[in-house]
Amino acid sequence: MKYHARMHNIDGQLDVQMKVGENTNALPMLTKSNGFGSWISGGEILFLAIATCYCNDIFREAKKMDIIVDSVDVEVDGDFMGAGQPAMNVECRIKVTAQASEEEIHKLVAHTDAIAEIPMSLRQGTPVTLTEVVAIES
């Protein structure tokens, strides 16, 4: 399935759009106080993407395993040491409350960790390719 994200910042306004297949979503996001750029960093969004992936995938995989999950709490921590440096020491903590034994919940989380797409993409070093730059003199 094709994914797409777009962030457009103009005149102190930020428009964030995402698309998965034919489904489009908007995400309200504030600009920095000067109006340029987002108030939230890419690192924060990256860590949120990891947490979101684990949360969504635990519910998805639990359904396949006939486990009823009551709640999922995911925390992601890590470090960015400076401009141009990749994230380091990324750690996740997951708390799952479900109508299953502790052993079944651990198996669910281990299985999810093995197939969760965002952590897997990071672990495997998915390339990101800049394919186009349009420069417009104003």
ZAKE-96282 format. One record per residue (C-alpha): residue number from 1; x, y, z. Coordinates in pm, whole numbers, plus 50000, padded with zeros to 5 digits. Example, Ala and Ser with C-alpha at 12.3 -4.5 7.8 and 13.67 -1.06 7.14 Angstrom:
2
- 1, 51230, 49550, 50780
- 2, 51367, 49894, 50714
***
This chain:
138
- 1, 50000, 50000, 50000
- 2, 50131, 50342, 49906
- 3, 50193, 50600, 50182
- 4, 50236, 50974, 50135
- 5, 50305, 51266, 50370
- 6, 50320, 51638, 50296
- 7, 50407, 51935, 50515
- 8, 50353, 52283, 50367
- 9, 50460, 52592, 50564
- 10, 50363, 52932, 50419
- 11, 50266, 53265, 50571
- 12, 50299, 53132, 50926
- 13, 50058, 52845, 50859
- 14, 50138, 52475, 50857
- 15, 49937, 52224, 50653
- 16, 50012, 51859, 50726
- 17, 49849, 51594, 50508
- 18, 49895, 51218, 50502
- 19, 49757, 50958, 50267
- 20, 49747, 50578, 50283
- 21, 49603, 50423, 49971
- 22, 49292, 50633, 49904
- 23, 49245, 50746, 50268
- 24, 49355, 51102, 50345
- 25, 49410, 51251, 50692
- 26, 49510, 51594, 50815
- 27, 49712, 51653, 51130
- 28, 49677, 51986, 51307
- 29, 50022, 52116, 51390
- 30, 50142, 52451, 51517
- 31, 50430, 52646, 51371
- 32, 50720, 52774, 51576
- 33, 50654, 53113, 51737
- 34, 50824, 53286, 51442
- 35, 50587, 53107, 51200
- 36, 50862, 52911, 51027
- 37, 50886, 52536, 51077
- 38, 50694, 52308, 51309
- 39, 50685, 52343, 51688
- 40, 50748, 51967, 51706
- 41, 51076, 51820, 51584
- 42, 51124, 51538, 51339
- 43, 51287, 51338, 51619
- 44, 50973, 51366, 51828
- 45, 50763, 51259, 51532
- 46, 51000, 50968, 51464
- 47, 50965, 50844, 51822
- 48, 50589, 50893, 51801
- 49, 50588, 50688, 51478
- 50, 50763, 50404, 51662
- 51, 50515, 50421, 51951
- 52, 50217, 50443, 51714
- 53, 50338, 50146, 51513
- 54, 50379, 49926, 51821
- 55, 50041, 50033, 51960
- 56, 49849, 49975, 51635
- 57, 50028, 49650, 51556
- 58, 49970, 49503, 51902
- 59, 49595, 49551, 51857
- 60, 49611, 49412, 51500
- 61, 49815, 49105, 51594
- 62, 49614, 49041, 51912
- 63, 49298, 49014, 51703
- 64, 49466, 48747, 51488
- 65, 49562, 48559, 51806
- 66, 49213, 48594, 51957
- 67, 49345, 48806, 52243
- 68, 49131, 49090, 52373
- 69, 49356, 49385, 52457
- 70, 49222, 49637, 52706
- 71, 49506, 49889, 52682
- 72, 49849, 49949, 52535
- 73, 50099, 50201, 52671
- 74, 50415, 50257, 52466
- 75, 50704, 50485, 52566
- 76, 51000, 50555, 52339
- 77, 51317, 50730, 52457
- 78, 51642, 50806, 52284
- 79, 51905, 51067, 52214
- 80, 51990, 51302, 51931
- 81, 52340, 51437, 51991
- 82, 52342, 51717, 51733
- 83, 52272, 51831, 51380
- 84, 52347, 51562, 51126
- 85, 52365, 51284, 51385
- 86, 52129, 50985, 51384
- 87, 51922, 50885, 51685
- 88, 52104, 50676, 51944
- 89, 52005, 50464, 52243
- 90, 51645, 50425, 52126
- 91, 51455, 50220, 52381
- 92, 51089, 50117, 52399
- 93, 50880, 50016, 52696
- 94, 50546, 49852, 52630
- 95, 50275, 49780, 52884
- 96, 49983, 49566, 52767
- 97, 49670, 49487, 52966
- 98, 49480, 49203, 52802
- 99, 49241, 48920, 52869
- 100, 49520, 48664, 52839
- 101, 49794, 48509, 53049
- 102, 50122, 48696, 53103
- 103, 50291, 48435, 52884
- 104, 50045, 48497, 52599
- 105, 50090, 48873, 52630
- 106, 50469, 48835, 52618
- 107, 50437, 48617, 52305
- 108, 50208, 48879, 52149
- 109, 50456, 49159, 52215
- 110, 50756, 48953, 52098
- 111, 50572, 48862, 51777
- 112, 50470, 49225, 51723
- 113, 50826, 49345, 51782
- 114, 50947, 49103, 51513
- 115, 50703, 49235, 51250
- 116, 50635, 49600, 51346
- 117, 50704, 49792, 51026
- 118, 50851, 50118, 51160
- 119, 51102, 49958, 51401
- 120, 51188, 49705, 51128
- 121, 51247, 49986, 50876
- 122, 51485, 50158, 51118
- 123, 51664, 49836, 51214
- 124, 51719, 49747, 50849
- 125, 51831, 50097, 50753
- 126, 51562, 50172, 50494
- 127, 51713, 50417, 50243
- 128, 51557, 50761, 50205
- 129, 51625, 50916, 49864
- 130, 51589, 51284, 49782
- 131, 51450, 51267, 49428
- 132, 51365, 51628, 49348
- 133, 51441, 51983, 49458
- 134, 51248, 52275, 49313
- 135, 51413, 52611, 49381
- 136, 51203, 52923, 49322
- 137, 51355, 53269, 49358
- 138, 51112, 53513, 49520
***
